[in-house]
Amino acid sequence: MRIIKQKTLKDFWEKHTNSEQALKAWYYEAQHAVWASFADIKAKFPYADVLPGNRVVFNIKGNAYRLVVQIHYNTKVVYIRFVGTHAEHDKINAETI
């Protein structure tokens, strides 16, 4: 998969250094994946949640952080829409961010 806006992840882990390894691990897995549907994601990330509009919420570092992406399965592109703490995630609408 091609991931758009890796800088968003980097900016976040520079502020929250304990998230760096978990975000890098997610990035590596996603970059080398070939996701055709949410079922493919769920097989590797059992705690991921699907949202309308081909959005997926990933729990990062034992659910301390949340990552929201929008996936275009046909073009194999993943757009990072949000990364933040669990509390920050609770304040946003993950379906529209």
C-alpha positions in Angstrom: 0.0 0.0 0.0 1.1 3.6 -0.6 0.7 5.7 2.5 0.1 9.4 2.1 1.4 11.8 4.8 4.0 9.8 6.7 5.1 13.1 8.0 1.9 13.2 10.1 3.1 10.1 11.9 6.6 11.5 12.3 5.4 14.8 13.7 3.2 12.9 16.2 6.0 10.6 17.4 8.3 13.5 17.9 5.9 14.9 20.4 4.9 11.5 21.9 8.2 9.6 21.8 6.7 6.4 23.3 4.5 6.0 20.2 7.4 6.0 17.7 8.1 2.2 17.6 4.4 1.3 17.4 3.7 3.8 14.6 6.8 2.7 12.7 5.7 -0.9 13.1 2.2 0.0 11.8 3.7 1.9 8.9 5.9 -1.0 7.9 3.1 -3.5 8.0 0.7 -1.2 6.0 3.4 -0.3 3.4 4.0 -4.0 2.7 0.4 -5.1 2.8 -2.0 -5.6 -0.1 -5.4 -4.8 1.4 -8.3 -5.5 -0.9 -11.0 -5.1 1.8 -11.4 -4.5 5.5 -11.3 -8.3 6.0 -7.6 -8.3 5.0 -6.9 -5.6 7.6 -8.9 -7.4 10.3 -6.8 -10.5 9.7 -3.6 -8.7 10.7 -5.1 -6.0 13.0 -7.9 -7.7 15.0 -8.7 -4.6 17.0 -9.2 -2.3 14.0 -12.6 -0.9 13.5 -14.3 -0.1 10.2 -16.1 3.2 9.6 -18.2 4.5 6.7 -16.3 5.9 3.8 -13.6 3.3 3.8 -12.2 4.6 7.0 -10.4 2.4 9.5 -9.4 3.1 13.1 -6.3 1.4 14.4 -5.5 1.0 18.0 -1.8 1.9 18.5 0.4 0.9 21.4 -2.2 -1.0 23.4 -4.9 1.5 22.6 -3.0 4.4 24.1 -3.2 6.1 20.6 -5.6 6.0 17.7 -4.9 6.2 14.0 -7.6 7.0 11.5 -7.0 6.3 7.9 -9.0 6.4 4.7 -8.3 3.6 2.3 -8.8 3.5 -1.5 -8.6 -0.2 -2.0 -8.8 0.0 -5.8 -5.7 2.2 -6.0 -3.9 0.8 -2.9 -3.6 4.2 -1.3 -3.9 4.8 2.5 -4.5 8.4 3.6 -3.7 9.2 7.2 -6.5 11.4 8.5 -5.7 11.5 12.2 -3.3 10.3 14.8 -3.7 11.2 18.4 -4.3 10.0 22.0 -7.3 8.0 22.9 -8.7 11.1 24.6 -8.1 13.3 21.5 -9.8 10.7 19.3 -12.9 10.9 21.5 -13.2 14.6 20.7 -13.3 14.2 16.9 -15.6 12.7 14.4 -13.5 10.0 12.7 -16.0 9.7 9.9 -15.4 13.3 8.7 -11.9 14.3 9.8 
